Amino acid sequence: MGDWHLDPHHTQIEFSTKHLGFMTVRGHFREVELTSHIDLDHPDRSSVEVTIATASIHTGNEARDNDVRTSNFLAVDDYPVITFRSTGAAQTGPDRYTLSGDLTIKGTSRPIVIEVTRLGEINDPEMMGHRIAYSARTRISRHDFGLAFDFMRDGKLVVSEEIQIAIEGELLEKQDQAGG
């Protein structure tokens, strides 16, 4: 089992939702930390912890970002982080896994399941280190996490109930202090 951390320069945590039921709005978080223990031979023994700085939200529209930072949605002054802590992992096929865990947004924790695909691995001790790349997908209901701002226009929710989450990232194996 190895200890791994996220390569922030090669990782993206994105979300998407529908605006007025038809237009997809996408965004991501710029500040994400991940630590994990990965057993490549026994994936069910692996664990992951993720911390996302809520104020680091970026959708490409500063006015929208500022609105999402308010109590209407993330309330970043009261809840500066979103966290995920895995509670289980299982291999479901070649390079495919499920990761179960507790997602906490605005102080509310709910269990979720994330579908994970291993994209590749490289072990280059001289330059890039030992890396594994993954993609992952899940969806949540924003009401489950207290994101209950339900503004309507012409009979349509301005922000849809369902939030899609897509992750692509590289994990870099931590080296011990002796250089091993």
Sequence and secondary structure as in RCSB ss.txt:
>XXXX:A:sequence
MGDWHLDPHHTQIEFSTKHLGFMTVRGHFREVELTSHIDLDHPDRSSVEVTIATASIHTGNEARDNDVRTSNFLA
VDDYPVITFRSTGAAQTGPDRYTLSGDLTIKGTSRPIVIEVTRLGEINDPEMMGHRIAYSARTRISRHDFGLAFD
FMRDGKLVVSEEIQIAIEGELLEKQDQAGG
>XXXX:A:secstr
 EEEEEEEEEEEEEEEEEETTTEEEEEEES EEEEEEE SS GGG EEEEEEEGGGEE S HHHHHHHHSTTTT 
TTT  EEEEEEEEEEEEETTEEEEEEEEEETTEEEEEEEEEEEEEEEEETTTTEEEEEEEEEEEEEGGGGT    
 EETTEESB SEEEEEEEEEEEE   TT  
